[in-house]
Amino acid sequence: MRLDKYLKVARLIKRRTVANDACDGDRVLVNGREAKASYQVKVGDIIEVAFGARTLKVRVLSIPEHAAKQDAQLMYEEVAQ
């Protein structure tokens, strides 16, 4: 699954276009490297998203095509920084 779609499905970012802009703006890192929106997310990847002064760091646990709101948090786990 594409990185921008994963960020939306996992509800880390509200809209896919915003996720795409975040990737283009170098605010998203995957495994410590800047990643484009087209990056193919894999289970075990570490994704870091910069929200202003705050950075969210998560580990990918699953990659379903669709997830209900209550199931979205099962797609990742937060990683202590």
Residue, then its C-alpha position, 0 to 999 in steps of 0.5 A: m500500500r502507498l504511504d499516503k494511503y496508509l497514513k489515511v487508512a490508519r487515521l494518522i492523517k485525516r485526508r490523503t491529499v494532506a498526507n501526500d503534501a506532508c510526504d512532498g514537504d519532507r515531513v514524513l520519514v520511513n526507517g529514518r529516510e525521507a519517503k515519497a507518497s508512492y513508497q510501498v509500506k511494509v509490516g515492520d516499517i517505522i514511520e515518523v510524521a512531523f506535526g509542527a513541534r511534535t513528532l509521531k513515531v509508529r511501527v506498522l503492524s498490519i496493512p489492510e485495504h480498509a479499516a473501520k475507525q475502531d480498528a485503525q489503531l490496530m494497524y500500528e503501535e507507537v514507538a517511544q523516542 
